[in-house]
Structures are given as C-alpha cells and as structure tokens.
C-alpha cells in the first residue's frame, strides 16, 4: 500500500468518526443538554488529534531518514501507535 492510499484511509476514519459524533453533538446542543454534547465534541477532537499527531510523527521520522516510505507504517502510526 502506498502513502496516498494510506492517507485516504486515515481521512476516511476521521470522516466516519465525524459523521457519527457531530450529528449527535448537534442534537444535544439543540435540546440544551450541553454536558452530553461536550462528550461527543471531545471524542471527535481526540480522534482528530490522534490521527494528526500519528501522521505527523511518521512524516517527521521519514524526513530524518528513520523510515522508508510505507503506507502500512503510516496507518500504524496514525491509527495504533501512541507516544
């Protein structure tokens, strides 16, 4: 798998989480249950930052020459590995 396909998979995961969390968030905001709405906003932001920082770590290590270009490694860093 090349990097462009892996990045599309990462964006698909982010889109799926956003598609689930944001309508629920907006529903709870519309009925003034902000404490429940905040939970879904935080889930969405947490997933975004996990994917972003994982991909950033992969590209940073690739710039330093520690990693060869690999889509599987990009998916691994973005989805599964934590700092």
C-alpha positions as CSV (number, residue, x, y, z in Angstrom):
1,X,0.0,0.0,0.0
2,X,1.4,3.4,-0.9
3,X,1.2,6.5,1.2
4,X,-1.6,8.2,-0.7
5,X,-3.9,5.2,-0.2
6,X,-2.9,5.1,3.5
7,X,-3.6,8.8,3.9
8,X,-7.0,8.3,2.3
9,X,-7.8,5.5,4.8
10,X,-6.8,7.8,7.7
11,X,-9.1,10.6,6.3
12,X,-11.9,8.0,5.9
13,X,-11.6,7.0,9.6
14,X,-11.7,10.7,10.6
15,X,-14.7,11.3,8.3
16,X,-16.6,8.3,9.8
17,X,-16.0,9.4,13.4
18,X,-17.1,13.0,12.5
19,X,-20.2,11.7,10.7
20,X,-21.2,9.8,13.8
21,X,-20.2,12.3,16.5
22,X,-21.3,15.6,15.0
23,X,-25.0,14.9,14.4
24,X,-25.3,13.6,18.0
25,X,-23.4,16.7,19.2
26,X,-25.8,19.0,17.3
27,X,-28.8,17.1,18.6
28,X,-27.8,17.5,22.2
29,X,-27.0,21.2,21.7
30,X,-30.4,21.8,20.1
31,X,-32.1,20.3,23.2
32,X,-29.8,22.2,25.6
33,X,-28.0,19.2,27.1
34,X,-24.6,20.7,26.7
35,X,-22.8,18.3,29.1
36,X,-23.7,15.3,26.8
37,X,-22.9,17.4,23.7
38,X,-19.4,18.1,25.0
39,X,-18.6,14.4,25.3
40,X,-19.1,13.9,21.6
41,X,-17.2,17.0,20.7
42,X,-14.3,15.8,22.8
43,X,-14.4,12.3,21.2
44,X,-14.2,13.9,17.8
45,X,-11.3,16.2,18.8
46,X,-9.5,13.4,20.4
47,X,-9.7,11.2,17.4
48,X,-8.6,14.1,15.1
49,X,-5.5,14.8,17.2
50,X,-4.6,11.2,17.5
51,X,-4.7,10.8,13.7
52,X,-2.9,14.1,13.1
53,X,-0.1,13.6,15.6
54,X,0.5,10.0,14.4
55,X,0.7,11.0,10.8
56,X,3.0,13.9,11.8
57,X,5.3,11.6,13.7
58,X,5.5,9.3,10.7
59,X,6.4,12.1,8.3
60,X,8.9,13.6,10.8
61,X,10.7,10.3,11.1
62,X,10.6,9.9,7.3
63,X,12.3,13.3,6.9
64,X,15.0,12.3,9.4
65,X,15.6,9.1,7.3
66,X,14.4,6.7,10.1
67,X,11.6,5.3,8.0
68,X,11.3,4.3,4.3
69,X,8.0,5.4,2.6
70,X,5.4,2.9,3.6
71,X,1.6,3.1,3.7
72,X,1.3,0.3,6.3
73,X,3.7,2.2,8.6
74,X,1.7,5.4,8.1
75,X,-1.5,3.6,9.1
76,X,0.3,2.0,12.0
77,X,1.5,5.4,13.3
78,X,-1.8,7.2,12.7
79,X,-4.2,4.6,14.0
80,X,-2.5,2.4,16.5
81,X,0.8,3.7,18.0
82,X,0.8,6.2,20.8
83,X,3.6,8.4,22.1
